[in-house]
């Protein structure tokens, strides 16, 4: 298919990670997870769903300029394995999806 109006994706699963604290104002975190993923594709008045499994890895660096506030940057590497039926010639294109997500934000520590 093609030409969808919008697509929503969601995933759920456990995450495991480890945090390094080399200084009071810097934190490094490495986390990884595995879980289930669902895509909802909206076509005018129809909804198509695709489901599968996902794995991801996320290194993160935080810089805290005060006790309660900081900045963070985190690239997330994600691979989704989907069970979409398609002709053999294009099966590789539909069976998996690879993502690189970049996050930058403000961290509030309570």
C-alpha positions in Angstrom: 0.0 0.0 0.0 1.0 3.6 0.0 -0.3 7.1 0.4 -1.4 6.7 4.0 -2.6 9.8 5.8 -0.5 9.1 8.9 1.2 6.3 10.8 1.5 5.7 14.5 3.9 3.2 16.1 4.1 2.0 19.7 6.2 -0.5 21.5 6.3 -2.1 24.8 8.9 -4.2 26.5 11.6 -4.3 29.3 14.7 -2.1 29.2 17.9 -2.9 31.0 20.7 -0.3 31.5 23.8 0.8 33.3 24.8 4.3 34.3 28.3 5.6 34.7 29.0 8.6 36.8 32.6 9.8 36.0 31.9 13.3 37.5 29.1 15.0 39.5 27.9 16.9 36.5 28.2 14.2 33.7 26.4 10.9 33.4 26.7 8.2 30.7 23.9 5.6 30.3 23.8 2.6 28.1 20.4 0.8 27.8 19.0 -1.9 25.7 15.5 -3.5 25.3 13.4 -6.0 23.5 9.7 -6.0 23.0 6.6 -5.9 20.8 5.9 -3.2 18.2 2.7 -2.2 16.5 2.2 0.1 13.5 -1.2 1.7 12.7 -1.5 3.1 9.2 -4.5 5.4 8.5 -5.9 5.5 5.0 -8.8 8.0 4.8 -11.4 6.0 6.7 -9.5 2.7 7.1 -6.9 1.4 9.5 -4.2 -1.2 8.8 -2.2 -2.7 11.6 1.2 -4.4 11.4 2.8 -6.1 14.4 6.1 -7.7 15.2 9.1 -7.6 17.6 11.7 -4.9 18.2 15.2 -4.6 19.7 16.9 -1.3 20.5 20.1 0.1 22.0 20.5 3.6 23.4 23.7 5.3 24.6 23.0 8.6 26.4 25.1 11.4 27.8 23.8 13.9 30.4 25.4 17.2 31.5 23.9 18.6 34.7 24.5 22.3 35.2 22.7 22.3 38.6 21.4 19.7 41.1 18.0 19.4 39.4 18.5 20.5 35.8 20.6 19.2 32.9 20.7 18.5 29.2 20.8 15.1 27.5 21.5 13.7 24.1 20.7 10.1 23.1 20.8 8.3 19.8 18.5 5.3 19.7 19.2 2.4 17.3 16.1 0.3 16.7 15.4 -2.7 14.5 11.8 -4.0 14.0 11.0 -7.5 12.7 7.6 -7.5 11.1 5.5 -10.4 9.7 4.1 -8.6 6.7 3.1 -10.8 3.8 4.5 -9.6 0.5 5.8 -11.1 -2.7 9.2 -12.8 -2.4 10.9 -10.2 -4.5 10.2 -7.4 -2.0 10.0 -9.4 1.2 13.2 -7.9 2.6 11.8 -4.4 2.3 8.6 -5.3 4.3 10.0 -7.8 6.9 12.1 -5.3 8.9 12.6 -1.7 9.6 15.7 0.1 10.8 15.6 3.4 12.7 18.1 5.9 14.1 16.3 8.3 16.4 18.1 11.3 17.9 16.9 12.8 21.2 18.0 16.1 22.7 16.3 17.5 25.7 16.2 19.0 29.2 16.5 16.6 32.2 14.7 17.5 35.4 16.0 15.5 38.4 13.7 15.3 41.5 
